[in-house]
């Protein structure tokens, strides 16, 4: 059961990470999420998977809060986020 939930939570975490408006925060969050996914990809122990799923859910909630706070305080766009025109 837990093995089928893990990829869904990972995709949800990636979706939340892409909502960061700042390039540096967004790229850091995406790298961190990918690192965690690769680290636990081959885990088969059911109890460890349940613990990992809980940690990922907490990470999603924390990322959502951070994105909301980041949207409250706007900043200049990073040069990589600006239009090419």
C-alpha positions, 0 to 999 in steps of 0.5 A, a space after each residue: 500500500 505505501 509503495 503506491 502512495 510514495 510516487 503520488 506524494 512525490 509528484 504533489 511535493 514537486 507541484 508545490 515546489 514549482 509554485 515558488 516565485 523565486 528561482 533560487 528557492 524553487 530550484 533548491 526545493 526541487 533538488 531537495 525533493 529529487 534527492 529524497 525521492 532517489 534516496 528512498 526509491 528502492 525502500 521495501 520495508 513497510 514501516 519505513 515507507 509509512 514513516 517516509 510518507 509521513 515525512 513527505 506529507 509534512 514536507 508538503 505542508 511546510 513547502 505550502 506554508 513557505 510558498 504562501 509566505 513568499 507570495 506575501 513578500 514580493 521581490 524582483 524577478 531573477 534574471 532567469 525568470 524574466 521574459 526573453 523579449 
